[in-house]
Amino acid sequence: MSRHFNRRRFLIYSSVTIGSSIFLKACVNNSPTATNSPAVSGNASPVAAASGNTIKIGILHSLSGTMSISEKSVVDAEKLAIKEINATGGVLGKQIEAVVEDGASNWDTFREKATKLIDQDKVAVVFGCWTSASRKNVKPVFESKDHMLWYPVQYEGQECSKNIFYTGAAPNQQIEPSVDWLLKNKGKKFFLVGSDYVFPRTANNIIKAQLEALGGTTVGEDYLPLGSTEVTPIITKIKQALPNGGVIYNTLNGDSNVAFFKQLKGAGLTPEKYPSMSVSIAEEEVKAIGVEYLKGHYAAWNYFQTVDTPANKKFVESFKKEYGAERVTNDPMEAAYIAVYLWKQAVEKAGTTDLAKVRAAAYNQTIDAPEGKVTVNTNHHLSKVVRIGQVRQDGLFDIVYATPVPVEPVPWNQFVKETKGFACDWSDPAKGGKYKKV
């Protein structure tokens, strides 16, 4: 069921005014180091939006509504990548022209805007969405029109579309390792709190199955409508279910997190006894909510601004130079930024914007990203390092855990019995989006 959320947003969030159609040219050169890999042959499809001296691409995120707190900065990162690429000659000798649309935190609007970008604007590709609700609503559009979406946010898995490349984490690259770490370091009793839509509910089903398999306990589970600030009943339930402390696993999205963390602290549920692990709060949200409410709590991502790589130093410096020294970077922004570069590599490997050829050329592309080396798998997800960070006084994260090597993505969850044993491989038509491994 679609909803139109028009809740009040953070007054302290520094918004960036973005027009609905922006032509981006550039004057800087600061790209990740890229390596092309052999393309896999694919069927021909129409060449999209590559006429004259420009290639049109679509950007589709919430620039208004409850999710704008998170999605505006993702647009900034995508625009930075486009500017850098245009400064070094563009793609196939053409400049990228970005058509930016506002999904307005409304899932019907996302579907309408996706259709417009493909049918009217004739874009070659779309970079967009944050919530799984928005992605689920546009997915049939991209599949029915055999088009291409690059989706930059960690998600609940249980999906593998031929028409989507997922540059955020699959559950085994964020949720599952964070639960393992909590069980080993913070306790075995978990209270699950999330926004009431597909990602938190599916994620919590995975967490409950994982806890059951590993000896943990789910002591409570509750949800808020996306955008709601009525968190007092949940705080009361947490205190009742965990009178002596325990883990809070947080899958709230958007500005519900403001009220939640303020009231969590107000109720005396401090991270020493009630550590929370969030999977949708990063540097941008910490800054907006207030570090005094989040210091000591945890988040699981693949990228933090504090990652120590040469590529990240360049990324952070370029972003701050473009948008201001006070701005911060975060995981979805970085995943969106590298998505533009990975698409560029695939187009140049294919030698065309033909969608099927670009899709095939994307397989096995690698890039020395700010987060470290990533590789596009044939299941349309990336191999990525997993990290856990703890909020520190300056609002950034101390990285307290990281996998030694990138983790291979597993879209179909292996803790959930209905999907155990299934995998995805779009390079093999006989396997496709869901097949049973032998």
Secondary structure, DSSP 8 states (H G I E B T S, - for coil): ---B------TTS------SSEE---------EEE-------------S--TTEEEEEEEE-SSSTTHHHHHHHHHHHHHHHHHHHHTT-BTTBEEEEEEEE-TTBHHHHHHHHHHHHHTS--S-EEE--SHHHHHHHHHHHHHTT--EEE-S--------TTEEE-S--GGGTHHHHHHHHHHHT-SEEEEEEESSHHHHHHHHHHHHHHHHHT-EEEEEEEE-TT----HHHHHHHHHH-TT--EEEEE--TTHHHHHHHHHHHTT--TTTS-EEESS--HHHHHHH-HHHHTT-EEEES--TT---HHHHHHHHHHHHHH-TT----HHHHHHHHHHHHHHHHHHHHTS--HHHHHHHHTT-EEEETTEEEEE-TTSBEEB--EEEEE-TTSSEEEEEE-SS-B---SS-SSSTTTTTEEEETTSTTTEEEEE--
